[in-house]
Amino acid sequence: MNVIIRKALVTDCKRMMELVQELAVYEKAPEAVTVDFDHFVDSGFGISPVWWAFVAEIDGSVEGFALYYIRYSTWKGQRMYLEDLVVTEKLRGMGVGKKLFDQLIEEARAQKFTGIAWQVLDWNEPAINFYKKLDNVSFDAEWVNCAINF
């Protein structure tokens, strides 16, 4: 299997949103995806992008992506925040996610970020086991997630 990891293009957005929906189904929350497609595209490729992504392309088809943005920590400085790492179900466990994560690490180092942060659902054992295989990963059960939704 020839996996090409590359920066996402605006033309990848339709497929990326399909993968977002696949992830939402996997996470038992398909109705939670409410972002408008045009907003998604503009947020990544408009005048002032707030997210960036790498895609995993196999035989000309995007089969996974890693989408991130920059967060700021008053304690650590600029850090990459991994919003989603998605690989289509049929290709999970075949090294595609690892290739995407390796690209994220390379990008974070090139941008001189102080690290990478992300969340994983406590019941998502396959993802937790994937992350445990990475070097220098720590899990923090001390913090509680909070949000205000509009």
N, C-alpha and C positions, 0 to 999 in steps of 0.2 A: 504494500500500500504506500503510495507516494503522497505524503502530507506536505503541503506548502503552507507555512505560516507567514502571513503578510499583514500589513496595515489594512484596516477596513477601508473600503471605498463607499461613497454614497450609494452606489449601485448594489451594495451588499445589504442595505438596510431592510429591504423586504424580507430577505431570508433570515436576517438576524431577529426580526420581530416574530417570525414563525418559530424560531428556536426559543425565544422568550416565552411564547405561548406553550411550547412543549415543556419547558421548565416549570411553568406555572401549573400545568396539569400534573407533572411529577410531584410538585410540592403541595398538591391537593388544594390549589387556590386559583383555578383558571379565571374566575370572575374578578380577581384582584388586579389583573392587567388592564389599566384604564388609560394608559398614555396614548395620545393621539399620534398617528404615524407621522404627520407633518412636523409635530413638535419633536418627536424622536429624531427625525432627520435634521431638523434645524439645530437641535441641541448638540449634535455631533459634527455637523458640516456647515453650519451657518456662519455668520460674521464673528460670533464669539463662542466657539465651541466650549462645552463644559465636560464632555467625555471624549475618550479616544478608545480605540479597540484594535485588537488583532483578530484575524479570522484564520481558521483552519480550512484550507481548500483541498478537496480530494476529488480527483478526476473532474475538475472544473466546477465542483459544487461546494458551497460553504456548508460544512458539517459541524462547525463549532466556532465559538468566539469567546474572547475574554475582553470585557468592557471595564474600563477604569476611569477614575477622575482623581484630581489632586485634592487632598485634604490637608489641613494645617493643624499641627499640634503645637501648643505653646511650650510643651516640654521637649518635643523631638524635631520640630520644623516640618518641612514639606514631606508628605508621605503619599505613596500611591494607595488609593482605596480601590480594591477589586470589587466592583458591584456584582458582576456575574461572570462565571466561568461555566460555559454550557457546551456540552458535546452531545450530539444527537444520540438517542438511546442505543441504536444499533452499533455504534462505534465506541461506546464506553468500555473502558478496560483494555483498550488497544494502544495506549500511549499518546493519543491525541491531546488529552488534557495536560499531560506532562510537557509536551512540546509547547503548548500555549503558555503554561506557567513559566517554563524556561525563558520564553520570549519576554514575559512580563518582568522577570528578574533582570534580564539584560537591559530592558528599557528603564527600569527604576534606577539601576546603577548609572546608566548613561545620563539620565536626568538629574543625577545626584540627590535623589530622594533618600530619606533616612530609613526607609523600610516599606513594607507592603502590609496592609491590614485588610481584613475581610471578615465576613460572618458565615457561619454554616449552621443549619438547623440541627438541633441536638439529636433528632431521630434519623438524620441522613448518614447512616453508618458507612455507605460506600464513599461518600465525599470525605467524611472524617478520616477514614482509613487512607484515602488518597493523600490528604494533607499531612498525615502523620509520617508519610514516607519522604517528605521534603526536609531539607536541612534547616536547622535553626528555627523550626516552627514552635510557637508556644500557643497553648489554648488558655483563654482567660474566662473563667466562670464567674468572676467577681463583679463584672459590669452588667447592668440591666439595660436593655434597649428601650428607648423612649422615642415617641414621635407625636407630632400633631398633624393630623390630616385635614385637608380642606376639600 
